[in-house]
């Protein structure tokens, strides 16, 4: 029997019952992968290298060359950190899982399409076929999320989510890279390339100017402070030297992918390679690299589909639980999709 003192059940937000392997902060506003150790390493490397540059190199360069050097470096640093945090803390395009009712309805459709099974019956793979700009694309069924994944979507085993336009899972940013954060990831690695080259070039300039004026080796013997400063300079040079090649190479690779409107996942699998057939082509390309780049960097940002800060209603069914996927099997259904994903 209820009394006036009966406590009301606290209504949870959707991020509190989210089925994927993610961590949430600031009441669901920040979403990041569970494994964040490498992401913190990225932050430390950028902060330490940039901090040493601004503390020990910029005063000398500003007084002996131009004050524009620390100003440009500061702008690059702020932009790099902004893009890193935006790529790391955003929803990459996670697809919501099917509710038990939705999953059961899909199973019924699959059963009705396949018909009765007999002895020795081998179920076909769970796929559907869609037509995108004249190219046939197969949609795979996800046994975890209980959905047929949209074109270009894939399931990330680390985050345990299906992600729209899945590119790859990047431990350096601590998140999947997908439809909703790819532009921030690309701008992060591109601006980090410029920042690394900028710091490396002007640290070398600092060393050369000091060597010409006082002699670098003699400065090492003058005082403990000089030894400390030169040790910091050597640390900056080493970190930048070994980082440039991988960062610039990664930026170049993603520039190529973006100019051809491909994802890392598609490039690794060779999804649109001519080796798969003469008629195989990329149906998502707009035909030229300028339009492809503009679509990736300037197109509208789609809204999040998981509404992680919304409230869970008491009568709302929760997403279907994961199974081993040994149920009934579908047919290859054909659908026509016109818009580019």
C-alpha positions as CSV (number, residue, x, y, z in Angstrom):
1,X,0.0,0.0,0.0
2,X,1.4,3.3,-1.1
3,X,1.9,6.0,1.5
4,X,2.8,9.7,1.2
5,X,6.3,8.8,2.2
6,X,6.7,6.4,-0.8
7,X,9.9,7.4,-2.7
8,X,9.6,7.9,-6.4
9,X,11.8,5.8,-8.5
10,X,14.6,7.9,-10.0
11,X,14.4,8.2,-13.8
12,X,17.6,7.4,-15.5
13,X,19.1,9.0,-18.6
14,X,19.9,6.9,-21.6
15,X,23.6,7.1,-21.2
16,X,23.3,5.4,-17.8
17,X,21.9,2.3,-19.5
18,X,23.8,2.5,-22.7
19,X,24.7,-1.1,-23.9
20,X,28.0,-0.3,-25.6
21,X,31.5,-0.2,-24.0
22,X,31.8,3.6,-23.6
23,X,32.4,6.0,-20.7
24,X,30.3,9.1,-20.2
25,X,31.1,12.3,-18.3
26,X,29.3,15.6,-17.6
27,X,25.9,13.9,-17.5
28,X,26.4,12.3,-20.9
29,X,27.7,15.3,-22.8
30,X,31.1,13.6,-23.2
31,X,31.3,10.2,-24.8
32,X,34.6,8.3,-25.1
33,X,35.8,4.8,-25.5
34,X,36.6,2.7,-22.5
35,X,40.3,2.2,-23.3
36,X,41.7,5.7,-22.9
37,X,45.3,5.1,-22.0
38,X,46.7,5.9,-25.4
39,X,44.5,9.0,-25.6
40,X,46.1,10.4,-22.4
41,X,49.5,9.7,-23.9
42,X,48.5,11.8,-27.0
43,X,47.5,14.6,-24.7
44,X,50.8,14.4,-22.7
45,X,53.0,14.4,-25.7
46,X,51.3,17.4,-27.3
47,X,51.1,19.4,-24.0
48,X,54.7,18.6,-22.9
49,X,56.3,19.3,-26.4
50,X,54.3,22.5,-26.9
51,X,54.9,23.6,-23.4
52,X,58.7,23.2,-23.7
53,X,58.6,25.1,-27.0
54,X,56.6,28.0,-25.6
55,X,58.6,28.2,-22.4
56,X,62.2,27.8,-23.6
57,X,62.3,28.5,-27.4
58,X,59.7,31.2,-28.0
59,X,61.2,33.9,-25.8
60,X,64.5,33.7,-27.7
61,X,62.8,33.5,-31.1
62,X,60.4,36.3,-30.3
63,X,63.3,38.7,-29.3
64,X,65.7,37.7,-32.0
65,X,63.4,37.0,-35.0
66,X,59.8,38.0,-34.7
67,X,57.0,37.9,-32.1
68,X,54.8,36.3,-34.8
69,X,56.4,32.9,-34.0
70,X,54.8,32.4,-30.6
71,X,51.5,33.9,-31.9
72,X,51.3,31.4,-34.8
73,X,52.4,28.6,-32.6
74,X,49.7,29.5,-30.1
75,X,47.0,29.5,-32.7
76,X,48.1,26.1,-34.1
77,X,48.2,24.6,-30.6
78,X,44.7,25.8,-29.6
79,X,43.3,24.5,-32.9
80,X,45.0,21.1,-32.5
81,X,43.7,20.7,-28.9
82,X,40.2,21.8,-30.0
83,X,40.0,19.3,-32.8
84,X,41.4,16.5,-30.6
85,X,38.8,17.0,-27.9
86,X,36.0,17.4,-30.4
87,X,37.0,14.1,-32.1
88,X,37.5,12.3,-28.8
89,X,34.4,13.4,-26.9
90,X,31.9,13.3,-29.8
91,X,29.4,10.6,-30.7
92,X,31.1,9.2,-33.9
93,X,27.7,8.1,-35.3
94,X,26.6,5.2,-33.1
95,X,23.5,3.4,-34.4
96,X,20.9,2.5,-31.8
97,X,20.3,-1.2,-31.2
98,X,17.0,-2.8,-32.0
99,X,14.5,-3.3,-29.1
100,X,13.3,-6.8,-28.5
101,X,10.1,-6.1,-30.4
102,X,12.0,-4.7,-33.4
103,X,14.4,-7.7,-33.3
104,X,11.6,-10.2,-33.2
105,X,9.9,-8.4,-36.1
106,X,13.0,-8.7,-38.2
107,X,13.3,-12.4,-37.3
108,X,9.6,-12.9,-38.4
109,X,10.4,-11.2,-41.7
110,X,13.4,-13.4,-42.2
111,X,11.5,-16.6,-41.4
112,X,8.7,-15.6,-43.8
113,X,11.1,-14.9,-46.6
114,X,13.1,-18.1,-46.2
115,X,10.2,-20.5,-45.8
116,X,10.3,-23.8,-43.9
117,X,13.7,-25.5,-43.4
118,X,14.3,-29.2,-43.7
119,X,17.0,-31.8,-42.9
120,X,20.4,-30.7,-44.2
121,X,19.1,-27.1,-44.8
122,X,22.0,-24.6,-44.7
123,X,20.8,-21.1,-44.0
124,X,22.2,-18.4,-46.3
125,X,24.2,-15.5,-44.9
126,X,22.2,-12.7,-43.4
127,X,22.5,-10.0,-46.0
128,X,20.4,-7.7,-48.0
129,X,21.3,-6.0,-51.2
130,X,20.8,-2.3,-51.9
131,X,21.4,-0.3,-55.1
132,X,23.4,2.9,-54.7
133,X,24.1,4.9,-57.8
134,X,23.9,1.8,-59.9
135,X,26.3,-0.2,-57.7
136,X,25.1,-3.1,-55.7
137,X,26.1,-3.0,-52.0
138,X,25.5,-5.7,-49.5
139,X,24.1,-4.8,-46.0
140,X,25.2,-7.2,-43.3
141,X,23.1,-8.2,-40.3
142,X,24.7,-7.4,-36.9
143,X,23.9,-10.1,-34.4
144,X,24.9,-7.8,-31.5
145,X,22.7,-4.8,-32.4
146,X,20.0,-6.9,-34.1
147,X,19.9,-4.6,-37.2
148,X,20.8,-4.7,-40.8
149,X,23.7,-2.2,-40.9
150,X,23.2,0.8,-43.3
151,X,25.7,1.2,-46.1
152,X,29.3,1.9,-44.9
153,X,28.4,1.1,-41.3
154,X,30.4,-1.5,-39.3
155,X,30.5,-2.9,-35.8
156,X,33.5,-1.8,-33.6
157,X,34.5,-4.7,-31.5
158,X,36.3,-2.4,-29.0
159,X,33.4,-0.1,-28.4
160,X,30.7,-2.7,-29.1
161,X,28.7,-0.4,-31.3
162,X,27.7,-0.2,-34.9
163,X,29.0,3.1,-36.3
164,X,27.7,5.0,-39.4
165,X,30.4,5.5,-42.1
166,X,32.8,3.6,-39.9
167,X,36.4,4.6,-40.7
168,X,38.4,2.9,-37.9
169,X,38.9,2.8,-34.2
170,X,41.6,5.2,-33.3
171,X,43.3,4.7,-29.8
172,X,45.2,7.9,-30.2
173,X,42.0,9.9,-29.9
174,X,40.3,7.3,-27.7
175,X,37.2,7.0,-29.9
176,X,35.8,5.5,-33.1
177,X,36.1,7.6,-36.2
178,X,32.9,7.7,-38.1
179,X,30.4,9.9,-39.8
180,X,29.9,12.5,-37.1
181,X,33.6,13.1,-36.1
182,X,35.6,12.2,-39.1
183,X,36.1,15.9,-40.1
184,X,37.4,16.7,-36.6
185,X,39.8,13.8,-36.7
186,X,41.1,14.8,-40.1
187,X,41.6,18.4,-39.1
188,X,43.3,17.2,-35.9
189,X,45.9,15.2,-37.7
190,X,46.4,17.8,-40.4
191,X,46.9,20.7,-37.9
192,X,49.1,18.4,-35.7
193,X,51.3,17.9,-38.8
194,X,51.7,21.6,-39.2
195,X,52.3,22.2,-35.5
196,X,55.0,19.4,-35.4
197,X,56.8,20.7,-38.4
198,X,56.5,24.3,-37.1
199,X,58.0,23.4,-33.7
200,X,60.7,21.2,-35.2
201,X,61.8,23.9,-37.7
202,X,62.0,26.7,-35.1
203,X,63.7,24.6,-32.5
204,X,66.4,23.8,-35.0
205,X,66.5,27.5,-35.9
206,X,66.9,28.3,-32.2
207,X,69.8,25.9,-31.9
208,X,71.6,27.3,-35.0
209,X,71.2,30.9,-33.8
210,X,72.6,30.1,-30.4
211,X,75.5,28.1,-31.9
212,X,76.4,31.0,-34.2
213,X,76.4,33.5,-31.3
214,X,77.8,31.7,-28.3
215,X,78.7,28.2,-29.5
216,X,76.4,25.4,-28.6
217,X,79.0,23.2,-27.0
218,X,80.4,26.0,-24.9
219,X,77.0,26.9,-23.7
220,X,76.5,23.4,-22.4
221,X,79.6,23.9,-20.1
222,X,78.7,27.3,-18.9
223,X,76.0,26.6,-16.3
224,X,73.5,24.0,-15.0
225,X,70.6,26.2,-16.4
226,X,72.1,26.0,-19.9
227,X,72.4,22.2,-19.5
228,X,68.7,22.0,-18.5
229,X,67.5,24.3,-21.4
230,X,69.6,22.3,-23.9
231,X,68.2,19.1,-22.6
232,X,64.7,20.3,-23.1
233,X,65.6,21.4,-26.7
234,X,67.0,17.9,-27.4
235,X,63.8,16.4,-26.1
236,X,61.7,18.5,-28.4
237,X,63.9,17.7,-31.4
238,X,63.7,13.9,-30.7
239,X,59.9,13.9,-30.2
240,X,59.2,16.0,-33.2
241,X,61.6,14.1,-35.5
242,X,60.1,10.7,-34.7
243,X,56.5,12.1,-34.8
244,X,56.7,14.0,-38.1
245,X,56.9,10.9,-40.4
246,X,53.9,9.1,-38.9
247,X,51.7,12.1,-38.5
248,X,52.5,13.6,-41.9
249,X,52.1,10.2,-43.5
250,X,48.7,9.7,-41.8
251,X,47.6,13.1,-42.9
252,X,48.5,12.3,-46.5
253,X,46.7,8.9,-46.4
254,X,43.5,10.5,-45.1
255,X,43.8,13.3,-47.6
256,X,43.8,10.6,-50.3
257,X,40.8,8.8,-48.7
258,X,38.8,12.0,-48.4
259,X,39.6,13.1,-51.9
260,X,38.2,9.8,-53.2
261,X,35.4,9.6,-50.6
262,X,36.6,6.3,-49.1
263,X,37.0,5.1,-45.6
264,X,40.0,3.3,-44.1
265,X,37.8,0.3,-43.7
266,X,36.9,0.3,-47.4
267,X,40.4,0.9,-48.5
268,X,41.8,-2.0,-46.4
269,X,39.2,-4.4,-47.7
270,X,39.5,-3.1,-51.3
271,X,35.8,-2.6,-51.5
272,X,35.9,-0.5,-54.6
273,X,39.1,-2.0,-56.2
274,X,38.9,-2.7,-59.9
275,X,40.4,-6.2,-59.1
276,X,37.0,-7.2,-57.9
277,X,35.5,-6.7,-61.3
278,X,35.4,-4.4,-64.2
279,X,32.1,-2.9,-63.1
280,X,33.2,-2.3,-59.6
281,X,33.4,1.4,-58.6
282,X,32.9,3.7,-55.7
283,X,29.3,4.8,-55.7
284,X,29.8,7.4,-53.0
285,X,32.3,9.5,-54.9
286,X,31.0,12.8,-56.3
287,X,33.4,12.5,-59.3
288,X,36.2,15.0,-58.3
289,X,38.4,15.5,-55.3
290,X,37.3,19.1,-54.6
291,X,33.6,18.1,-54.2
292,X,34.5,15.1,-52.2
293,X,36.7,17.2,-49.8
294,X,34.0,19.8,-49.5
295,X,31.4,17.2,-48.7
296,X,33.6,15.7,-46.0
297,X,34.6,19.0,-44.4
298,X,31.8,21.4,-45.1
299,X,28.7,19.2,-45.3
300,X,26.0,19.3,-42.6
301,X,26.8,17.4,-39.5
302,X,24.1,14.7,-38.9
303,X,22.4,14.7,-35.4
304,X,23.2,12.0,-32.9
305,X,20.9,9.0,-33.1
306,X,21.3,7.6,-29.6
307,X,20.0,10.7,-27.6
308,X,22.3,9.8,-24.8
309,X,21.0,12.6,-22.5
310,X,17.4,11.7,-23.0
311,X,15.4,10.2,-20.2
312,X,14.5,6.5,-20.1
313,X,10.8,6.1,-19.8
314,X,9.6,3.2,-17.5
315,X,7.7,1.5,-20.3
316,X,10.4,1.9,-22.9
317,X,11.8,-1.5,-24.1
318,X,15.5,-1.8,-23.8
319,X,17.7,-2.9,-26.7
320,X,17.8,-6.6,-27.6
321,X,20.5,-8.6,-25.8
322,X,23.4,-10.1,-27.7
323,X,23.1,-13.7,-29.0
324,X,25.3,-16.0,-30.9
325,X,23.2,-15.5,-34.0
326,X,22.1,-19.1,-34.6
327,X,18.5,-18.2,-35.4
328,X,16.6,-18.2,-38.7
329,X,18.3,-16.8,-41.8
330,X,17.2,-14.2,-44.3
331,X,17.0,-14.0,-48.0
332,X,18.9,-11.5,-50.2
333,X,16.4,-8.7,-50.5
334,X,17.0,-5.9,-52.9
335,X,16.3,-2.2,-52.1
336,X,17.1,0.9,-54.1
337,X,18.8,3.8,-52.2
338,X,19.5,7.0,-54.0
339,X,21.3,9.4,-51.6
340,X,25.0,9.2,-51.1
341,X,25.9,8.1,-47.6
